[in-house]
Amino acid sequence: MKKKKVKKVDVNIRDFPEELYRDLKVLAARRGITLKALILEILEKEIKKIK
């Protein structure tokens, strides 16, 4: 079975609240995942809610 290629893009967020950044870093560390993985997980979950 072939894996479907997923096109990826870079996203930069300016003026991201420092406190939120720290909270996300702590949560990611507690869960043993990267900040990127945590943010993607949160975004995917929220998108599924509205679809």
C-alpha positions in Angstrom: 0.0 0.0 0.0 1.4 3.4 -1.0 1.4 6.3 1.5 -0.5 9.3 0.4 1.8 12.3 0.1 0.7 15.2 2.2 1.8 18.7 1.0 3.1 20.8 3.8 3.6 24.5 4.3 5.4 26.6 6.8 3.4 28.8 9.1 4.7 31.6 11.3 2.7 33.4 13.9 3.7 36.9 14.9 3.1 38.5 18.3 2.2 35.1 19.8 1.4 35.6 23.5 4.4 34.6 25.6 2.3 33.1 28.4 0.4 30.9 26.0 3.7 29.8 24.4 5.1 28.8 27.8 1.9 27.0 28.7 1.9 25.0 25.5 5.6 24.2 25.9 4.9 22.9 29.5 1.9 20.8 28.3 3.9 19.3 25.4 6.8 18.4 27.8 4.4 16.8 30.2 2.9 14.7 27.4 6.4 13.9 26.0 5.7 15.4 22.6 7.0 18.4 20.6 5.4 21.8 20.6 4.7 21.3 16.9 2.9 17.9 17.6 0.8 19.5 20.3 -0.3 22.4 18.2 -1.1 20.2 15.2 -3.1 17.9 17.5 -5.1 20.8 19.0 -5.8 22.3 15.5 -6.9 19.0 14.0 -9.2 18.3 17.0 -10.8 21.8 16.6 -11.2 21.5 12.9 -13.0 18.1 13.3 -15.4 19.8 15.7 -16.5 22.3 13.1 -16.7 20.1 10.0 
